[in-house]
């Protein structure tokens, strides 16, 4: 029965607040990231994934899956990053049909330079706004949403 009721005006207001606030937070962090490092959020996500990958390399199909991106989106992003020297694409040693995306030294340096200012911006625009109790409540809310979405 609870699944059939309509959202209340208050619930819709909270939803709209969540959407608007997270959009603004993303916008501010994106601007700060670009100003501090010249990287886009997409650049940073790819560099983060590669920096955490074994051998600082990954099959592009695995990377797309891990990042939950369409392969075509990733391919365009990788092309832009390759032109800037942030990544390389190399033939896969175990599969002649495939390629691996490799974090270049320039990409690793760019990622290292971006990480501390990006963390500082996250602290400024997100963490500093919340009390420890609010963090606990937010963690609980996010876990509830995650469990609900996995069903």
C-alpha positions in Angstrom: 0.0 0.0 0.0 2.8 2.4 0.9 4.3 2.0 -2.6 1.0 3.2 -4.2 0.6 6.5 -2.4 1.6 9.7 -4.0 4.6 11.8 -2.8 3.6 14.6 -0.5 4.4 18.2 -1.3 7.0 18.1 1.5 8.6 14.9 0.1 8.7 16.5 -3.4 10.3 19.6 -1.9 13.0 17.5 -0.2 13.7 15.7 -3.5 14.0 18.9 -5.3 16.3 20.3 -2.7 18.5 17.2 -3.0 18.7 17.5 -6.8 19.3 21.3 -6.8 21.9 21.1 -4.0 23.8 18.2 -5.5 23.8 19.9 -8.9 25.2 23.1 -7.3 27.8 21.2 -5.3 28.9 19.4 -8.5 29.1 22.7 -10.3 31.2 24.3 -7.7 33.6 21.4 -7.4 33.9 21.2 -11.2 34.8 24.9 -11.4 37.3 24.6 -8.6 38.9 21.5 -10.0 39.3 23.1 -13.4 40.7 26.3 -11.8 43.1 24.4 -9.6 44.3 21.7 -12.0 43.0 22.2 -15.5 41.2 18.9 -15.2 37.5 18.2 -15.8 35.5 16.0 -13.4 35.6 13.3 -16.2 39.4 13.6 -16.4 39.7 13.2 -12.7 37.4 10.2 -12.6 39.4 8.4 -15.3 42.7 9.3 -13.6 41.4 8.1 -10.2 40.2 4.8 -11.6 43.6 4.2 -13.4 45.6 5.3 -10.4 43.8 2.6 -8.3 44.0 -0.1 -11.0 46.6 -2.8 -10.8 49.7 -1.7 -12.8 48.0 1.7 -13.4 46.3 0.1 -16.4 42.9 -1.2 -17.4 41.0 -2.6 -20.3 38.7 0.1 -21.6 35.7 -2.2 -21.3 36.5 -2.8 -17.7 37.0 0.9 -17.1 33.7 1.8 -18.7 31.9 -0.8 -16.6 33.7 0.3 -13.4 32.8 4.0 -14.1 29.3 3.1 -15.3 29.8 4.9 -18.5 28.8 4.0 -22.0 31.8 2.8 -24.0 31.4 5.5 -26.6 31.4 8.2 -23.9 34.6 6.7 -22.4 36.2 6.4 -25.9 35.7 10.1 -26.6 37.0 11.0 -23.1 40.1 8.8 -23.6 40.8 10.4 -27.0 40.8 13.9 -25.4 43.0 12.7 -22.6 45.4 10.9 -24.9 45.9 14.1 -26.9 46.8 15.9 -23.7 49.3 13.1 -22.7 47.3 12.1 -19.6 46.9 8.5 -20.7 48.1 6.1 -23.4 46.4 3.3 -25.2 48.5 0.2 -25.7 47.8 -3.2 -27.2 46.7 -5.8 -24.7 49.4 -8.4 -24.1 46.8 -11.1 -23.4 44.3 -10.3 -26.2 45.4 -9.0 -29.6 41.9 -7.7 -30.3 41.9 -5.4 -27.2 43.7 -2.4 -25.9 44.5 -1.2 -22.4 44.4 2.3 -21.1 47.5 3.2 -19.2 48.1 6.1 -16.8 51.0 8.1 -18.2 53.6 9.8 -16.1 52.0 13.2 -17.0 48.6 11.9 -16.0 49.9 10.6 -12.7 51.5 14.0 -12.0 48.3 15.8 -13.0 46.3 13.6 -10.7 48.7 14.0 -7.8 48.7 17.8 -8.2 44.9 17.9 -8.3 44.1 15.6 -5.4 44.9 17.9 -2.4 43.2 21.0 -3.8 40.2 18.9 -4.8 40.0 17.4 -1.3 40.2 20.9 0.1 37.3 22.1 -2.1 35.2 19.1 -1.0 35.9 20.0 2.6 35.0 23.7 2.0 31.8 23.1 0.0 30.6 19.9 1.6 32.2 18.7 4.8 32.4 22.1 6.6 28.6 22.6 6.2 27.8 19.4 8.3 28.2 18.5 11.9 29.4 15.0 13.0 25.7 14.1 13.8 24.6 15.2 10.3 27.4 13.1 8.7 26.1 10.1 10.7 22.5 10.8 9.6 23.6 11.3 6.0 25.6 8.0 6.0 22.5 6.2 7.4 20.3 7.8 4.7 22.7 6.9 1.9 22.9 3.3 3.1 19.1 3.1 3.2 18.9 4.4 -0.3 21.6 2.0 -1.6 19.9 -1.0 0.0 16.5 0.1 -1.5 18.1 0.5 -5.0 19.7 -2.9 -4.8 16.4 -4.7 -4.3 
